[in-house]
Amino acid sequence: MAAKYEDCTWTSDDGLTLHYRDYPAPEGSTALPVLCLHGLTRNARDFAQLAEHLSAKRRVIVPEMRGRGMSDYSPNSDTYSPVTYVADVEKLLAEQGITRFLVVGTSMGGLMTMLMAHAAPGRMAAVVMNDIGPEVDPAGLSRISGYVGQGRSYPTWIHAARSLADVHGAAFPDYDLDMWLEMAKRTMVVTQNGRISFDYDMAIAEPFAKPGNAAPPNLWLTFEALRGVPMLLVRGELSDLLSPDTVKQMQARNPALRLVTVPRVGHAPTLDEPEVVAAIDALFAEVE
């Protein structure tokens, strides 16, 4: 079966070759394109199901940030920061001539979305924020710090899946082994030595540990740039990164925000849940 997307690249200002999946729109479509931005340790595979679904009506672009997936690793770990990722993505958008678009941002991708909106308001016709807000719960950051950059590897996919279940089981209490295997294959790859390891540069943990890098300060100010922009906020019921109080503040500051809570899921929902897909479809249809 032919791939639904094309593997493409662009070059960052500091010379890295960065990868993105380009899901073309149907011939003759005039629908706005979607930009999908992944989380800290993730890659383009995270959006495989959603991107294929959305591409039935519109173009979908899924960049992989430096140090993830098929994108080059940076020789300077200090560039593993949301500000640099935003600069990389802005260059891609400029090269593609994309000036108005829809955004789906998961976790770190949601932080990037707010930074992009603040830098150039008015470009985003609608936004999906997946389990992230302007204020990040310290408990969630602490948990992420406990596993990011650990460099573990596994002899088989079963070992990898069971390790994920040990680390993330509290966030996905209803997952069975097949679901953990699916998550392992989204987040890991077989390396040259035949072992299975995470598909990102372990050096991303270095700047993540520095104050203000994991979650840039004053994000409430950046969130104001999205006031009035149609927004879907997806929250995992068990999330330790996006608190109910932060959700209430976001709703107060953006009356155009609607909320979908995914039951018995923590950080972060996979965006293939039926209620989430339906809400994304409805949001995007309304802004065309």
C-alpha positions as CSV (number, residue, x, y, z in Angstrom):
1,M,0.0,0.0,0.0
2,A,1.4,3.4,-1.0
3,A,2.4,5.8,1.7
4,K,-0.1,8.6,2.3
5,Y,2.8,11.1,2.7
6,E,6.1,12.2,1.2
7,D,9.3,12.4,3.2
8,C,10.7,15.9,2.7
9,T,13.5,18.0,4.2
10,W,14.4,21.6,4.9
11,T,17.6,23.2,6.2
12,S,17.8,25.1,9.5
13,D,19.6,28.4,9.8
14,D,22.5,26.5,11.4
15,G,22.8,24.0,8.7
16,L,20.9,21.0,10.0
17,T,18.8,18.9,7.6
18,L,15.4,18.5,9.2
19,H,12.7,16.1,8.1
20,Y,8.9,16.5,7.8
21,R,6.1,14.3,6.5
22,D,4.0,16.1,3.9
23,Y,0.5,14.6,3.5
24,P,-0.9,16.2,0.3
25,A,-4.4,17.7,0.0
26,P,-6.8,16.1,-2.4
27,E,-6.6,17.6,-5.9
28,G,-8.4,20.9,-6.2
29,S,-8.7,21.4,-2.4
30,T,-8.6,24.9,-1.2
31,A,-8.8,24.0,2.5
32,L,-6.3,25.5,4.9
33,P,-3.3,23.3,5.7
34,V,-2.6,21.8,9.1
35,L,0.7,22.0,11.0
36,C,1.2,19.2,13.6
37,L,3.8,19.8,16.3
38,H,4.9,16.9,18.4
39,G,6.0,16.6,22.0
40,L,9.4,16.6,23.7
41,T,10.5,13.0,23.0
42,R,8.2,12.3,20.1
43,N,8.4,12.4,16.3
44,A,6.2,12.5,13.2
45,R,4.8,9.0,13.8
46,D,2.8,10.4,16.7
47,F,0.4,12.0,14.2
48,A,0.2,9.1,11.7
49,Q,-3.5,8.3,12.2
50,L,-4.7,11.8,12.7
51,A,-2.7,13.2,9.7
52,E,-3.9,10.5,7.4
53,H,-7.5,11.3,8.5
54,L,-7.1,15.0,8.1
55,S,-5.4,14.7,4.7
56,A,-8.7,13.4,3.2
57,K,-9.6,17.1,3.0
58,R,-6.4,19.2,3.4
59,R,-2.7,19.2,3.4
60,V,-1.0,18.1,6.6
61,I,2.6,19.0,7.5
62,V,4.3,17.1,10.3
63,P,7.8,18.4,11.0
64,E,10.3,16.5,13.2
65,M,12.2,18.8,15.5
66,R,16.0,18.7,15.5
67,G,17.2,15.7,17.4
68,R,14.2,13.6,16.7
69,G,13.3,10.9,14.2
70,M,14.8,11.5,10.8
71,S,16.0,15.1,11.5
72,D,19.7,15.7,12.2
73,Y,20.9,15.8,15.8
74,S,22.4,19.1,16.8
75,P,26.1,19.3,17.8
76,N,25.1,22.0,20.2
77,S,22.6,20.8,22.8
78,D,21.8,24.4,23.8
79,T,19.8,24.6,20.6
80,Y,17.3,22.0,21.9
81,S,14.9,24.6,23.1
82,P,11.3,25.7,22.1
83,V,12.6,29.0,20.8
84,T,15.0,27.3,18.3
85,Y,12.3,24.8,17.3
86,V,10.0,27.6,16.5
87,A,12.7,29.3,14.4
88,D,13.2,26.0,12.5
89,V,9.5,25.6,11.8
90,E,9.1,29.3,10.8
91,K,11.7,28.7,8.1
92,L,9.8,25.7,6.8
93,L,6.6,27.7,6.7
94,A,8.3,30.5,4.9
95,E,9.8,28.2,2.3
96,Q,6.4,26.6,1.7
97,G,4.7,30.0,1.4
98,I,2.2,29.1,4.1
99,T,0.8,32.3,5.7
100,R,-2.4,31.0,7.2
101,F,-2.9,27.6,8.7
102,L,-4.4,25.4,11.4
103,V,-2.3,24.0,14.2
104,V,-2.3,20.8,16.3
105,G,0.3,21.0,19.1
106,T,0.9,18.2,21.6
107,S,2.7,19.1,24.9
108,M,5.9,20.9,23.7
109,G,4.2,21.4,20.4
110,G,1.6,23.4,22.2
111,L,4.2,25.6,23.8
112,M,5.6,26.2,20.4
113,T,2.2,27.1,19.1
114,M,1.8,29.8,21.7
115,L,5.3,31.2,21.0
116,M,4.5,31.3,17.2
117,A,1.1,33.0,17.8
118,H,2.8,35.7,20.0
119,A,5.5,36.4,17.4
120,A,3.0,36.8,14.5
121,P,-0.6,37.0,15.6
122,G,-3.5,36.4,13.2
123,R,-2.0,33.5,11.1
124,M,-3.7,30.7,12.9
125,A,-7.3,30.1,11.9
126,A,-7.8,27.5,14.6
127,V,-5.7,25.7,17.2
128,V,-5.8,22.3,18.9
129,M,-3.8,22.2,22.2
130,N,-3.1,18.7,23.4
131,D,-2.7,18.5,27.2
132,I,-0.7,21.7,27.6
133,G,-1.3,25.2,28.7
134,P,0.5,28.4,29.6
135,E,1.1,27.1,33.1
136,V,2.8,23.7,33.4
137,D,2.3,21.6,36.5
138,P,5.7,21.1,38.3
139,A,4.7,17.5,39.1
140,G,4.5,16.6,35.4
141,L,7.8,18.3,34.7
142,S,9.5,16.4,37.5
143,R,8.1,13.1,36.2
144,I,9.4,13.9,32.6
145,S,12.8,14.8,34.0
146,G,12.9,11.4,35.6
147,Y,13.0,9.5,32.3
148,V,14.0,11.9,29.5
149,G,17.5,11.2,28.2
150,Q,18.1,8.0,30.0
151,G,19.4,6.2,26.9
152,R,17.8,2.8,27.7
153,S,17.8,0.1,25.0
154,Y,16.0,-3.2,24.7
155,P,16.6,-6.6,23.0
156,T,13.0,-7.0,21.8
157,W,9.9,-5.0,21.2
158,I,8.2,-6.9,24.0
159,H,10.9,-5.7,26.4
160,A,10.5,-2.2,25.1
161,A,6.7,-2.3,25.6
162,R,6.9,-3.6,29.1
163,S,9.4,-0.9,30.0
164,L,7.0,1.8,28.7
165,A,4.2,0.2,30.8
166,D,6.4,0.4,33.9
167,V,7.2,4.1,33.3
168,H,3.9,5.4,32.0
169,G,1.3,2.9,33.3
170,A,-0.3,5.4,35.6
171,A,-1.1,7.6,32.7
172,F,-2.7,4.8,30.6
173,P,-4.1,2.4,33.1
174,D,-6.3,0.6,30.5
175,Y,-3.6,-0.1,28.0
176,D,-2.9,-3.8,27.2
177,L,0.3,-5.2,25.8
178,D,-0.7,-4.6,22.2
179,M,-1.3,-0.9,22.9
180,W,2.1,-0.6,24.6
181,L,3.7,-2.3,21.6
182,E,2.1,0.3,19.4
183,M,3.4,3.1,21.6
184,A,6.9,1.5,21.5
185,K,6.9,1.5,17.7
186,R,5.8,5.1,17.6
187,T,8.6,6.3,20.0
188,M,11.5,3.9,19.3
189,V,13.6,2.4,16.5
190,V,15.8,-0.5,15.9
191,T,19.4,0.8,16.0
192,Q,22.5,-0.3,14.1
193,N,23.5,-2.8,16.8
194,G,20.1,-4.5,16.6
195,R,18.8,-3.2,19.9
196,I,15.7,-1.0,20.3
197,S,16.1,2.5,21.6
198,F,14.2,5.8,21.8
199,D,14.1,7.8,18.6
200,Y,15.7,11.0,19.8
201,D,19.0,12.5,20.8
202,M,19.6,11.9,24.5
203,A,21.2,15.3,24.7
204,I,17.7,17.0,24.6
205,A,17.7,16.3,28.4
206,E,20.5,18.7,29.0
207,P,18.7,22.0,28.2
208,F,15.4,20.6,29.5
209,A,16.9,20.6,33.0
210,K,17.7,24.3,32.8
211,P,15.3,26.8,34.4
212,G,12.8,28.3,31.9
213,N,13.7,26.0,29.0
214,A,11.2,23.1,29.5
215,A,8.4,25.7,29.9
216,P,9.3,29.2,28.9
217,P,8.2,31.9,31.4
218,N,5.4,34.3,31.0
219,L,3.4,32.0,28.7
220,W,0.1,33.6,29.9
221,L,1.3,36.7,27.9
222,T,1.8,34.5,24.8
223,F,-1.5,32.8,25.3
224,E,-3.2,36.2,25.0
225,A,-2.2,36.2,21.3
226,L,-4.7,33.4,20.8
227,R,-7.6,35.3,22.4
228,G,-10.6,34.9,20.1
229,V,-8.9,32.2,18.0
230,P,-11.2,29.1,17.8
231,M,-9.4,26.6,20.0
232,L,-9.9,23.0,21.1
233,L,-8.2,22.0,24.3
234,V,-7.7,18.3,24.8
235,R,-7.0,17.2,28.3
236,G,-6.3,13.7,29.7
237,E,-8.4,13.2,32.8
238,L,-5.4,11.9,34.6
239,S,-3.0,14.6,33.3
240,D,-0.2,15.7,35.7
241,L,0.9,18.5,33.3
242,L,-2.3,20.4,32.7
243,S,-4.2,21.2,35.9
244,P,-8.0,21.8,36.1
245,D,-7.2,25.3,37.4
246,T,-5.1,26.2,34.4
247,V,-7.9,24.9,32.1
248,K,-10.4,27.3,33.9
249,Q,-8.0,30.2,33.4
250,M,-7.6,29.3,29.7
251,Q,-11.4,29.2,29.3
252,A,-11.7,32.6,30.9
253,R,-9.1,34.2,28.8
254,N,-10.3,32.7,25.5
255,P,-14.1,32.5,25.2
256,A,-13.6,30.7,21.9
257,L,-12.0,27.7,23.7
258,R,-13.9,24.4,23.9
259,L,-12.7,21.5,26.0
260,V,-12.6,17.7,25.5
261,T,-11.5,15.6,28.4
262,V,-10.4,12.1,27.6
263,P,-11.3,9.7,30.4
264,R,-8.8,7.4,32.1
265,V,-5.8,8.9,30.2
266,G,-3.0,11.0,31.4
267,H,-0.3,12.9,29.5
268,A,-0.9,12.9,26.7
269,P,-4.0,11.7,24.7
270,T,-3.0,10.2,21.4
271,L,-5.5,12.2,19.3
272,D,-7.0,9.2,17.7
273,E,-9.7,8.9,20.4
274,P,-13.1,9.0,18.6
275,E,-14.4,12.0,20.6
276,V,-11.2,13.9,20.0
277,V,-11.2,13.3,16.2
278,A,-14.8,14.3,16.0
279,A,-14.1,17.6,17.9
280,I,-11.1,18.4,15.7
281,D,-13.2,17.8,12.6
282,A,-15.9,20.0,13.9
283,L,-13.5,22.8,14.8
284,F,-11.7,22.8,11.5
285,A,-15.0,22.6,9.5
286,E,-16.3,25.7,11.3
287,V,-13.3,27.9,10.4
288,E,-13.2,27.2,6.6
